[in-house]
Amino acid sequence: MALWQRPARVALASFAVTFGITLLYSMSERTAPPAAPAGAPADPRAVIASRGARITLGDGSVIVADRQFAYDDGSARLVGGEVIVPAGEDRTDFRIRSGEASGVEETGEWRLSGTVTIETGDGLTGSTSEASYADATGLVAMPEPASFEQGWMRLAGDAARYDRRRGLVHLDRRAVIELRLGTGGDAPGVRIASDNAEVDRLAGLMWLRDAVTVEAGERRMRSDEVVVRFDPDASRLDVIELTGNARVLGRDGGESDLREMSAERIGVSYRDGELERAVLSGGSRILGGDAGPGRLRDLSAPEIAVDYGGGAPQRVALDGGARIELFGDPAGASGLTITGRAMDVALPRGGAAVDELQARGGVTLEFPAQEGSVRRIRAQTLAIGRDAGQEEWTSVLAVEPSLPSTTPAGGVVPGSEAPQAGVVATGAEVPAGGGAPGSGLLAVFDGNVEMRESDASPAAGADDHIMRADRMESILSEGLAQLAQTRFVGNVRLESGRIGAEADEAVYAPDAALFTLLVSDVTDRTPRLDDQRGFVQAETIAIGLDGPNIEAIRDVKGVLAAAEADDSSTTVRPGLFAAGPPIHVVAGRFVYDATQSLATYSDGARLWQGSTEFRGQTVLLDETTGDISAEGSVRTRTTMLQNDETVDDVVETTTEGRAGTLFFDNGSRQATYTTDALLSSPGFALGSDGIELFLHDDARTLARIEADGGVALELDARSVTGDSLAYDDGEGRYDLTGDPVRVIEEMEDGCRETTGRTVTFYASGQSISADGQSAERTASTSASCG
């Protein structure tokens, strides 16, 4: 270097420094940084390099830096820079630090690089590797991955923006928000991921869009969009709102949880860091978790709300058209289905098992098919509970008669033992009381109740069993899979095939298909049953629907439809009754066995039609043959046509009978009286151990009479005793045998007696044949017959 060059360079440097100081001093409200110390590294492109720069921006904001480089295009580069924005009325204080910053002072726009950090006065901190800041808008743009943290909240994204004036954080591309819950952060946290998110820390709102997923403890949530509401002062999560294809998945393997919730919108509320409530709107559906009997399987409604306690669902409310399906028995099988306008389900045992349920508005229950039968129930309201109504239910059972049980025969024949009270041929054994109340849940149905039982695969001619009432109370089996004992109250009506029955109270044992009508304590109305056979009324009427078998007890009254004159009826009545007019009946008890078509009336029975009557302790009708039998103090009254020798014509007579037993064979038109038998009509009385009447085909015209054992015959002016008797009405002929036969006749001049081993005489004549010969009469020495 030439000697003249050194002084020149010194002079030039002194001029540059002087010019730079003058230029900086001339800038309004700017403080020039101290001059760079001699020997400091320099940017060859910079026109000025200095240390300790401070630049004042609008609203009192400043930029400070460890080093500053100025360029001839008006831009500057800062090393170790920091943007400081003081707190204002509508904002908190704010700082950005970076390794380097570059920008133009006049525009207030700066590019930050290196390690960029953000810190606000309310505790938000953030970091990224690159950012830009515009003082005019207060926006910090971070094109590279960035993260933020404020107390309980952590935010991250592949890119981000921060609006210092509004306190907003925007996260773009793989946005992640993590929230620590609980007073000490000890509750399971929440992690939310989406394509982009916006967090308004001052308003306590977060918006997340595009394929949003939420992990809240062991639960996972998904939707198109999510809004999170929180308390910014208490750092507390309040609500997660999911919109668009919203889903909430339950805890894996959680027996007490719901497996999945889905809807157009789902709002999930929290209290003290724990899940408190979930509200579903629009096409709402919930799938249960545990497949155990009676647990929730599938719930759907336009609107559903789920209340939680201790992390487990406690109550589910459905509105706008609800449907609930439970798991059946065995586990995993389809169970009870309930529909209605609205429902409220309680799950107090800490799981998805129903303990209480309220339903209203067109309620329908459909039970799973059992032994080929499907049961459906309709009502206006339904209440299911473990304790509700138990006292009232128990009192009803206490006064109810014993439920009928199986007997091998539905009636009696002479000499057999009559069934005991409470017995009917139902085809199944039923324990008295039908099961203890409290063995399951009590279901109470109100308002136009209808229960319908149908064959799962209806066969030709199969009849539904339809039961209607104002109110119905049922014991449900554990798991709510089937009905146990059931009670109907108010305007009870049964329809089953050709059976119609009515009362104001009834109980039903579904396992035995046994429907029992009772007298109500409130109305005192007597139950009544109608079918093709006629009708019956009694204090209690039990109907075995599978027969249908029938039993009525206490104060039985009824009317039997008589056989039609054209034989169109399938029920055969005894020919002793006229076709057309009804047959009346009273008894203490009535049993009908549909298998054998046997009707048994007992405990003092009486059947009558006009002047024809049958009485007995027990009277049995075989409705396939028309046979009739009676036992115990039998009394009969029949109208027959028989010869009258006084007018020499056939006349209608009334014949009364008495015996221990009676059997009328309708096919042969033969009536058999046994045990102290007695027949009587005007001018005729016959007593014997056994008497048989033989009628012609019309069952009204007498053909003959036979008697055997201890025969005693009383006719006008004639008394006969012997061992056996045969009477032919067509001939008016009496044939008797005995050892001996004794005939005593009242004569004008006294009595005459005829004896023999065989005796024959005619009703119209005076002659008597004894032992095949005309017998001599021996006049009595007495003045009269004694």
C-alpha positions in Angstrom: 0.0 0.0 0.0 1.3 3.4 -0.9 1.9 5.9 1.9 -0.6 8.3 0.4 -3.4 5.7 0.6 -3.4 5.2 4.3 -4.3 8.8 5.3 -7.0 8.8 2.5 -8.7 5.7 3.9 -8.7 7.1 7.4 -10.3 10.3 6.2 -12.9 8.3 4.2 -13.8 6.2 7.3 -14.1 9.3 9.5 -16.5 10.8 6.9 -18.7 7.7 6.8 -19.0 7.5 10.5 -19.8 11.2 10.8 -22.4 10.9 8.0 -24.0 7.9 9.6 -24.3 9.6 13.0 -25.7 12.7 11.4 -28.3 10.6 9.4 -29.5 8.6 12.4 -29.7 11.7 14.5 -31.9 13.3 11.9 -34.6 10.5 12.1 -37.6 11.6 14.2 -37.9 9.9 17.7 -35.1 7.5 17.0 -32.1 6.7 19.1 -29.0 5.6 17.3 -27.3 2.5 18.6 -23.7 2.9 19.8 -21.1 2.6 17.1 -19.7 -0.8 16.5 -16.5 -1.3 18.3 -13.5 -1.4 16.3 -12.7 -4.9 14.9 -16.4 -6.1 15.1 -17.5 -8.5 12.2 -19.3 -6.6 9.5 -21.8 -7.4 6.7 -20.0 -6.3 3.5 -23.4 -5.3 2.1 -24.4 -3.1 5.0 -23.8 0.6 4.9 -24.1 0.7 8.7 -23.3 -1.8 11.4 -23.9 -1.1 15.1 -24.6 -2.6 18.5 -27.5 -2.1 20.9 -30.1 -1.0 18.4 -33.5 0.3 19.5 -36.3 1.1 17.1 -39.6 2.8 18.3 -42.8 1.6 16.5 -46.4 2.7 16.9 -48.5 2.3 20.0 -45.4 2.5 22.1 -43.9 -0.7 20.7 -40.2 -1.0 20.3 -37.6 -3.2 18.7 -34.3 -3.8 20.5 -31.4 -5.8 19.2 -27.9 -6.8 20.1 -26.7 -5.8 16.6 -28.0 -3.9 13.7 -27.1 -3.7 10.0 -28.5 -1.1 7.7 -28.5 -1.4 3.9 -28.7 1.2 1.1 -32.2 -0.1 0.1 -33.6 1.1 3.4 -33.9 -2.4 5.0 -32.2 -3.5 8.2 -31.1 -6.7 9.7 -31.1 -7.2 13.5 -29.2 -9.9 15.4 -30.6 -11.0 18.8 -33.7 -8.9 18.3 -36.8 -8.5 20.5 -40.2 -6.9 19.7 -41.7 -5.5 22.8 -45.4 -4.4 22.8 -46.6 -2.9 26.1 -50.0 -3.7 27.6 -52.9 -1.6 26.6 -56.6 -1.2 27.6 -57.6 -4.0 25.2 -54.5 -6.1 25.1 -51.8 -7.7 27.2 -48.1 -7.0 26.8 -46.4 -9.1 24.2 -42.8 -10.0 23.2 -41.1 -11.7 20.3 -37.5 -12.9 20.4 -35.5 -14.2 17.6 -32.0 -15.0 16.5 -32.3 -12.6 13.6 -34.8 -10.2 12.2 -34.9 -8.3 8.9 -37.3 -5.8 7.6 -38.0 -2.2 6.7 -38.5 0.2 9.5 -41.0 2.4 7.7 -43.4 -0.5 6.9 -43.1 -2.2 10.4 -42.9 -5.6 8.8 -40.2 -8.0 10.0 -39.0 -11.5 9.1 -37.8 -13.4 12.1 -35.5 -16.5 12.0 -33.4 -18.7 14.1 -35.1 -19.6 17.4 -38.2 -17.5 17.5 -40.2 -17.2 20.8 -43.3 -15.4 21.7 -44.4 -14.5 25.2 -47.5 -12.7 26.4 -48.3 -11.0 29.7 -51.1 -13.5 30.4 -48.8 -16.5 30.3 -48.8 -17.7 26.6 -45.4 -18.8 25.3 -44.6 -20.0 21.8 -41.7 -21.0 19.6 -40.9 -21.7 16.0 -37.9 -21.5 13.7 -39.2 -18.8 11.4 -41.8 -16.1 11.6 -42.9 -12.7 10.2 -44.4 -9.8 12.2 -46.4 -6.9 10.9 -46.8 -4.1 13.4 -49.7 -2.6 11.6 -51.9 -5.7 11.9 -50.3 -7.2 15.0 -50.0 -10.6 13.3 -47.2 -13.0 13.7 -47.1 -15.6 10.9 -45.1 -18.8 11.4 -44.8 -20.8 8.2 -42.7 -23.5 9.9 -43.8 -25.9 12.8 -44.7 -23.9 15.8 -45.9 -24.6 19.4 -47.5 -22.7 22.1 -48.2 -23.3 25.8 -50.2 -21.5 28.4 -50.7 -23.2 31.8 -53.0 -26.2 31.1 -53.0 -25.7 27.3 -50.5 -26.7 24.7 -50.9 -25.9 21.0 -48.9 -27.0 18.0 -49.1 -27.0 14.2 -47.0 -27.3 11.1 -47.7 -23.6 10.6 -49.3 -21.0 12.8 -50.4 -17.4 13.2 -50.8 -15.2 16.3 -53.0 -12.1 16.4 -51.6 -10.1 19.3 -54.5 -7.6 19.2 -57.2 -10.3 19.6 -55.2 -12.9 21.4 -56.0 -15.5 18.7 -53.8 -18.4 17.8 -54.3 -20.0 14.3 -52.8 -23.4 13.7 -52.5 -24.8 10.2 -51.6 -28.2 8.8 -51.7 -31.0 11.4 -52.9 -28.8 14.3 -52.7 -30.3 17.7 -54.2 -29.0 21.0 -53.5 -30.7 24.3 -55.4 -29.8 27.5 -54.5 -30.9 31.0 -57.6 -31.4 33.1 -58.3 -31.4 36.8 -57.3 -29.0 39.5 -53.7 -30.3 39.5 -53.7 -31.7 36.0 -54.3 -35.1 37.5 -57.3 -36.0 35.4 -56.9 -37.7 32.0 -56.0 -35.0 29.4 -57.6 -34.1 26.1 -55.7 -34.2 22.8 -57.4 -32.6 19.7 -56.0 -32.9 16.2 -57.2 -31.4 12.9 -56.0 -29.8 9.7 -56.4 -26.3 11.1 -57.5 -24.7 14.3 -58.2 -21.3 15.8 -57.9 -20.5 19.6 -59.5 -17.4 21.1 -57.8 -17.4 24.5 -59.7 -14.3 25.7 -63.2 -15.5 24.7 -62.4 -19.1 25.8 -63.1 -20.6 22.4 -61.4 -23.0 20.0 -62.4 -23.8 16.5 -61.0 -26.9 14.7 -61.9 -28.0 11.1 -61.4 -30.8 8.7 -61.0 -34.4 10.0 -61.0 -33.5 13.6 -60.1 -36.2 16.2 -60.3 -35.8 20.0 -58.7 -38.1 22.5 -60.2 -37.5 25.9 -58.8 -39.9 28.4 -59.9 -43.3 27.1 -62.5 -41.9 24.8 -62.0 -40.8 21.2 -64.1 -38.3 19.3 -64.3 -37.5 15.6 -66.2 -34.9 13.5 -65.8 -32.5 10.6 -65.6 -29.5 12.9 -65.1 -29.0 16.6 -65.7 -26.0 18.9 -64.1 -26.2 22.4 -65.4 -23.9 25.1 -63.3 -23.2 28.1 -63.0 -20.8 31.0 -59.8 -18.7 30.3 -59.7 -17.4 33.8 -60.0 -20.8 35.5 -58.1 -22.8 32.8 -61.0 -25.2 32.8 -62.5 -27.2 30.0 -66.3 -26.7 29.7 -67.6 -28.1 26.4 -66.4 -29.9 23.3 -68.9 -29.4 20.5 -68.6 -31.8 17.5 -70.4 -31.0 14.2 -70.7 -33.0 11.1 -70.5 -36.8 11.2 -69.8 -36.6 14.9 -68.8 -39.7 16.8 -67.7 -40.5 20.3 -66.1 -43.9 21.0 -66.2 -45.3 24.5 -63.4 -46.7 26.5 -61.9 -49.9 25.1 -63.2 -52.9 27.1 -65.2 -50.6 29.4 -68.1 -52.8 30.6 -69.8 -49.8 32.2 -69.4 -47.5 29.2 -71.2 -46.9 25.9 -69.3 -48.2 23.0 -70.1 -45.5 20.4 -72.2 -42.3 20.1 -72.9 -40.8 16.7 -75.0 -37.8 15.5 -74.8 -34.8 13.2 -73.8 -32.8 16.3 -72.5 -33.9 19.7 -71.8 -31.6 22.7 -69.6 -33.1 25.4 -69.6 -31.2 28.8 -67.0 -31.4 31.5 -67.0 -30.5 35.2 -63.8 -30.4 37.2 -62.0 -32.3 34.5 -64.5 -35.2 34.3 -67.0 -36.0 31.6 -70.4 -34.7 32.8 -72.8 -34.8 29.9 -73.1 -35.6 26.2 -75.9 -34.1 24.1 -76.5 -35.6 20.6 -78.6 -33.8 17.9 -79.7 -35.0 14.5 -79.8 -38.7 13.6 -78.5 -39.6 17.0 -77.5 -43.1 17.8 -75.7 -44.9 20.7 -74.3 -48.4 20.7 -73.8 -50.2 24.0 -70.6 -51.8 25.2 -71.2 -54.8 27.4 -73.3 -57.5 25.6 -74.8 -58.8 28.8 -78.6 -59.5 29.1 -80.6 -56.3 29.7 -77.8 -54.0 28.8 -78.1 -51.2 26.2 -77.4 -52.5 22.7 -78.7 -49.7 20.4 -80.4 -46.4 21.1 -81.6 -43.9 18.5 -83.5 -40.6 18.4 -83.3 -37.2 16.9 -82.1 -35.8 20.3 -80.2 -37.8 23.0 -78.6 -36.6 26.2 -76.3 -38.8 28.3 -75.4 -37.8 31.9 -72.2 -39.2 33.5 -71.0 -39.7 37.0 -67.6 -41.0 38.0 -66.8 -41.4 34.3 -69.7 -43.9 33.7 -73.1 -43.2 32.1 -75.8 -42.6 34.7 -78.8 -41.5 32.7 -79.9 -41.3 29.0 -82.7 -39.1 27.7 -84.1 -39.5 24.2 -86.6 -37.2 22.5 -88.3 -36.7 19.2 -89.0 -40.4 18.4 -86.9 -42.7 20.5 -85.9 -46.4 20.0 -84.0 -48.6 22.5 -82.8 -52.1 21.9 -81.4 -54.2 24.7 -79.2 -57.2 24.6 -81.0 -60.5 25.3 -80.2 -63.8 26.9 -77.8 -65.4 26.1 -75.3 -62.6 26.0 -75.1 -60.9 22.6 -78.6 -62.1 21.5 -81.3 -59.6 20.5 -83.4 -58.5 23.5 -86.3 -56.1 24.3 -87.0 -53.3 21.9 -88.8 -50.1 23.1 -90.0 -47.2 21.0 -91.8 -44.0 22.0 -91.8 -40.3 21.5 -89.5 -39.7 24.4 -87.6 -41.8 26.9 -85.5 -41.4 30.1 -83.2 -44.3 31.1 -81.4 -44.5 34.4 -78.2 -46.6 34.7 -77.4 -46.1 38.4 -75.4 -49.3 38.7 -72.5 -47.5 37.0 -73.0 -49.2 33.6 -75.2 -49.6 30.6 -77.7 -51.9 32.4 -81.2 -50.5 32.7 -82.4 -49.9 36.3 -85.1 -47.4 35.5 -86.9 -46.3 32.4 -89.6 -43.7 31.6 -91.2 -43.6 28.2 -94.1 -41.5 26.8 -96.0 -40.9 23.6 -97.0 -44.0 21.6 -94.9 -46.4 23.5 -94.3 -49.9 22.0 -92.4 -52.8 23.4 -91.4 -55.9 21.3 -89.9 -58.8 23.2 -87.6 -61.4 21.5 -89.3 -64.5 20.1 -89.7 -67.2 22.8 -90.8 -70.7 21.9 -92.1 -69.5 18.6 -94.1 -66.6 20.1 -93.6 -62.8 19.7 -95.0 -60.4 22.3 -95.7 -56.7 21.6 -97.1 -54.1 24.0 -98.5 -50.7 23.2 -99.3 -47.9 25.7 -99.2 -44.1 26.1 -96.7 -44.2 28.9 -94.3 -46.7 30.5 -92.4 -46.6 33.8 -89.8 -49.3 34.6 -88.3 -49.4 38.1 -86.8 -51.7 40.7 -89.0 -50.5 43.6 -92.0 -48.5 42.2 -95.4 -49.9 43.0 -94.2 -52.9 45.0 -96.5 -52.5 47.9 -99.6 -52.2 45.7 -98.5 -55.2 43.7 -97.9 -57.4 46.8 -101.4 -56.6 48.1 -103.0 -57.7 44.9 -101.2 -61.0 45.0 -102.3 -61.5 48.6 -106.0 -61.5 47.8 -105.7 -63.3 44.5 -106.8 -67.0 44.3 -104.3 -69.7 43.7 -103.4 -69.9 40.0 -104.6 -73.0 38.3 -102.3 -76.0 37.6 -102.5 -79.0 35.4 -104.9 -81.9 35.9 -105.0 -84.9 33.6 -108.7 -84.4 32.9 -110.8 -81.4 32.4 -113.9 -82.9 33.9 -115.4 -85.8 35.9 -117.3 -88.9 35.1 -119.6 -90.7 37.6 -117.6 -92.1 40.4 -114.4 -90.1 39.7 -112.9 -87.5 41.9 -113.8 -84.0 40.9 -110.8 -81.6 40.4 -110.1 -79.3 43.4 -110.5 -75.6 43.3 -107.8 -73.8 41.4 -107.2 -76.6 38.9 -107.6 -76.3 35.1 -106.1 -78.2 32.2 -103.6 -75.6 31.1 -100.9 -78.0 30.0 -98.3 -76.4 32.3 -97.6 -76.3 36.0 -97.8 -72.8 37.5 -96.7 -72.1 41.1 -99.2 -70.2 43.2 -98.6 -66.5 42.9 -96.7 -66.8 39.7 -93.3 -65.8 41.1 -92.3 -63.5 43.9 -92.5 -59.8 43.2 -89.2 -58.1 43.2 -87.4 -60.9 41.3 -86.9 -58.4 38.5 -88.0 -54.9 37.5 -91.6 -53.7 37.6 -93.0 -52.2 34.4 -96.1 -50.0 34.6 -98.0 -49.2 31.4 -100.7 -46.5 31.3 -103.2 -45.4 28.7 -104.9 -47.6 26.1 -102.6 -50.5 26.9 -102.6 -53.4 24.4 -100.5 -56.6 24.6 -100.5 -58.8 21.6 -99.0 -62.3 21.4 -98.5 -63.8 18.0 -96.7 -66.8 16.4 -93.3 -65.8 15.1 -94.1 -67.7 11.9 -97.9 -67.5 11.7 -99.5 -70.8 10.7 -102.8 -71.0 9.0 -105.6 -70.5 11.5 -103.2 -69.3 14.3 -104.9 -66.7 16.5 -103.3 -63.8 18.2 -103.8 -63.3 22.0 -104.8 -59.6 22.5 -105.1 -58.1 26.0 -106.3 -54.5 26.6 -106.7 -52.4 29.7 -106.3 -48.9 31.0 -103.2 -49.9 33.0 -100.8 -52.9 33.0 -98.2 -53.8 35.6 -95.6 -56.5 34.9 -92.7 -58.1 36.6 -89.8 -58.2 34.1 -87.2 -60.9 34.2 -83.6 -60.0 35.0 -82.2 -58.7 31.7 -85.7 -57.4 30.7 -85.9 -60.3 28.2 -89.4 -61.5 29.1 -92.5 -60.8 31.2 -93.2 -62.7 34.4 -96.4 -62.1 36.4 -98.6 -59.3 34.9 -101.6 -57.4 36.2 -104.2 -55.5 34.1 -106.4 -52.8 35.7 -109.4 -51.0 34.3 -111.6 -52.0 31.3 -109.7 -55.2 30.9 -110.5 -57.0 27.6 -109.1 -60.3 26.2 -109.5 -61.4 22.6 -108.1 -64.8 21.6 -109.6 -66.6 18.6 -113.3 -66.9 19.3 -112.9 -66.0 23.0 -113.7 -62.5 24.3 -113.4 -61.8 28.0 -113.8 -58.6 30.1 -113.3 -57.5 33.7 -111.9 -54.5 35.6 -108.9 -56.5 36.8 -106.9 -59.5 35.6 -103.5 -61.2 36.1 -101.5 -63.0 33.5 -98.8 -65.7 33.8 -97.0 -65.6 30.4 -95.0 -68.7 30.9 -98.2 -70.7 31.3 -100.2 -68.5 28.9 -102.7 -68.3 31.8 -105.0 -65.2 31.9 -107.1 -64.8 35.0 -110.0 -62.2 35.3 -110.8 -60.9 38.8 -113.4 -58.8 40.6 -112.1 -55.3 41.1 -112.3 -53.9 44.6 -113.0 -50.5 43.1 -115.9 -51.3 40.7 -117.1 -54.7 42.0 -117.7 -55.7 38.4 -118.1 -59.4 37.7 -115.8 -60.9 35.0 -117.4 -62.3 31.9 -116.2 -64.6 29.1 -117.9 -65.1 25.8 -117.1 -67.6 23.1 -118.9 -69.8 20.5 -120.2 -71.9 23.4 -122.0 -69.1 25.1 -120.8 -67.0 28.0 -119.9 -67.4 31.7 -119.6 -65.0 34.6 -117.8 -65.6 37.9 -115.8 -63.9 40.5 -112.6 -65.4 39.0 -112.2 -66.7 35.5 -108.9 -68.3 34.5 -108.2 -68.9 30.8 -105.4 -71.2 29.5 -104.8 -69.5 26.2 -103.1 -72.5 24.6 -106.3 -74.6 24.8 -108.2 -72.4 25.3 -108.9 -74.1 28.7 -111.2 -72.2 31.1 -111.8 -72.3 34.8 -114.3 -70.1 36.7 -114.8 -70.1 40.4 -117.2 -68.6 42.9 -120.7 -67.6 41.9 -120.5 -69.0 38.4 -123.4 -68.0 36.1 -123.7 -68.5 32.4 -125.6 -69.3 29.3 -124.7 -72.1 26.9 -125.6 -71.7 23.2 -127.9 -74.6 22.3 -127.4 -76.7 19.2 -128.6 -75.1 16.0 -131.6 -76.7 14.4 -129.7 -77.2 11.2 -126.8 -78.9 13.0 -124.4 -76.1 11.9 -122.8 -75.7 15.3 -119.6 -77.7 16.0 -120.6 -78.0 19.7 -122.9 -80.9 20.4 -125.5 -80.5 23.1 -127.5 -83.3 24.8 -130.5 -84.2 22.8 -132.6 -83.7 26.0 -132.3 -80.0 25.3 -134.2 -78.4 22.5 -132.4 -76.9 19.6 -132.3 -73.1 19.5 -133.1 -71.7 23.0 -130.1 -71.1 25.3 -129.2 -73.3 28.2 -128.7 -71.5 31.6 -126.1 -72.7 34.1 -125.1 -71.8 37.7 -122.4 -73.4 39.8 -119.7 -72.8 42.3 -117.0 -73.7 39.8 -116.6 -74.4 36.1 -113.8 -76.1 34.2 -113.5 -76.5 30.5 -110.8 -78.8 29.0 -110.5 -77.8 25.3 -108.4 -80.9 24.5 -111.3 -83.2 25.3 -114.1 -80.6 24.9 -115.3 -81.4 28.4 -117.2 -78.8 30.5 -117.4 -79.6 34.2 -119.7 -77.6 36.6 -119.2 -78.4 40.3 -119.8 -77.1 43.8 -123.5 -77.3 43.3 -124.3 -77.1 39.6 -127.6 -76.5 37.8 -128.3 -76.5 34.1 -131.7 -75.8 32.7 -133.6 -74.9 29.6 -137.3 -74.2 30.0 -138.7 -77.1 32.1 -135.6 -79.4 31.4 -133.2 -79.3 34.3 -130.1 -81.1 35.6 -128.7 -80.6 39.1 -125.8 -82.2 40.9 -122.8 -81.5 43.0 -120.9 -81.9 39.7 -122.4 -81.9 36.2 -120.2 -82.7 33.1 -120.9 -82.0 29.5 -119.0 -83.7 26.7 -119.3 -81.2 23.9 -118.0 -83.5 21.2 -120.7 -86.2 21.8 -123.4 -84.3 23.8 -123.1 -86.8 26.7 -124.0 -85.4 30.1 -123.1 -86.8 33.5 -123.8 -85.7 37.0 -122.7 -86.8 40.5 -123.8 -86.0 44.0 -127.5 -85.4 44.9 -128.5 -85.6 41.3 -131.8 -84.0 40.3 -133.3 -84.0 36.8 -136.4 -82.8 35.2 -137.1 -83.7 31.6 -140.1 -83.4 29.2 -140.9 -86.6 27.3 -143.6 -87.9 25.1 -145.1 -91.2 26.2 -148.3 -93.2 26.0 -151.2 -92.2 28.2 -153.6 -95.2 28.4 -156.4 -93.0 29.7 -156.6 -91.1 26.5 -155.1 -93.7 24.3 -152.6 -91.2 22.9 -149.0 -89.9 23.2 -148.8 -87.0 25.6 -146.1 -84.7 26.9 -145.1 -85.4 30.5 -142.6 -84.0 32.9 -140.4 -86.6 34.5 -138.3 -85.9 37.6 -135.3 -88.0 38.5 -133.1 -88.4 41.6 -130.0 -90.4 42.1 -126.4 -90.4 43.3 -125.1 -90.3 39.7 -126.5 -89.8 36.2 -125.0 -90.5 32.8 -126.8 -89.7 29.5 -125.4 -91.3 26.4 -126.4 -88.9 23.7 -125.6 -91.2 20.9 -127.7 -94.1 22.2 -130.3 -91.7 23.8 -129.9 -93.6 27.0 -130.0 -92.1 30.5 -128.6 -94.1 33.4 -129.4 -93.2 37.1 -127.5 -95.1 39.8 -127.4 -95.1 43.6 -130.8 -94.6 45.1 -132.4 -93.8 41.8 -135.9 -92.5 41.6 -138.0 -91.5 38.6 -141.5 -89.9 38.9 -144.1 -88.4 36.7 -147.9 -87.9 37.2 -149.3 -91.3 38.2 -145.8 -92.9 38.1 -142.9 -93.4 40.5 -140.1 -95.8 40.2 -137.3 -96.4 42.7 -134.3 -98.7 42.2 -130.6 -99.1 42.7 -130.2 -98.3 39.0 -132.6 -97.0 36.4 -132.1 -96.7 32.6 -134.3 -94.7 30.3 -134.2 -95.5 26.6 -135.5 -92.7 24.3 -136.2 -92.7 20.6 -133.9 -90.8 18.2 -135.7 -87.6 18.9 -134.5 -87.8 22.5 -138.0 -86.8 23.6 -140.1 -89.9 23.0 -139.9 -92.6 25.7 -139.1 -96.1 24.3 -138.6 -98.1 27.5 -137.4 -98.1 31.1 -135.2 -100.7 32.8 -134.5 -100.9 36.5 -132.3 -103.3 38.5 -132.1 -103.9 42.2 -134.6 -103.0 44.8 -137.3 -102.1 42.4 -140.3 -100.2 43.8 -143.0 -99.1 41.4 -146.0 -96.9 42.3 -148.8 -96.6 39.8 -152.3 -95.4 40.1 -153.9 -98.0 42.5 -151.0 -100.3 42.1 -147.7 -100.9 44.0 -145.1 -103.3 42.8 -141.8 -104.4 44.3 -139.2 -106.8 42.8 -135.6 -107.2 41.8 -135.8 -105.9 38.2 -138.2 -104.1 35.9 -138.5 -103.6 32.1 -141.2 -101.2 30.8 -142.0 -100.9 27.1 -143.9 -97.6 26.5 -145.1 -98.6 23.1 -147.0 -101.5 24.5 -147.5 -100.1 28.0 -146.1 -103.4 29.3 -144.4 -104.0 32.6 -142.2 -107.0 33.1 -140.7 -107.6 36.6 -138.7 -110.3 38.1 -138.0 -110.9 41.8 -137.9 -113.3 44.6 -140.8 -112.7 44.7 -142.4 -109.9 42.8 -145.2 -108.5 44.8 -148.1 -106.5 43.3 -150.6 -104.8 45.5 -153.7 -103.3 44.0 -156.3 -101.1 45.6 -159.8 -102.4 44.8 -163.2 -101.0 45.7 -163.6 -103.8 48.2 -160.1 -103.8 49.6 -156.6 -104.8 48.5 -155.5 -107.7 46.3 -152.0 -109.0 46.3 -150.3 -110.9 43.5 -146.9 -112.6 43.9 -144.6 -114.5 41.6 -141.0 -114.8 40.4 -142.0 -113.1 37.1 -144.9 -110.7 36.7 -146.2 -109.0 33.6 -149.0 -106.5 33.3 -150.1 -103.6 31.2 -150.8 -100.0 32.1 -154.2 -100.1 30.5 -155.4 -103.4 31.7 -156.4 -105.1 34.9 -155.0 -108.5 34.1 -151.7 -109.7 35.6 -149.6 -112.6 34.6 -147.4 -114.2 37.2 -144.9 -116.9 36.3 -146.4 -117.1 32.9 -149.8 -117.9 34.1 -152.8 -115.9 35.0 -152.4 -115.4 38.7 -155.1 -115.7 41.3 -155.7 -112.8 43.5 -156.0 -113.2 47.2 -158.2 -110.7 48.8 -156.9 -109.0 51.8 -158.6 -109.3 55.0 -158.0 -105.7 55.8 -160.5 -103.0 54.8 -157.8 -101.0 53.1 -154.3 -101.4 51.7 -151.8 -100.9 54.4 
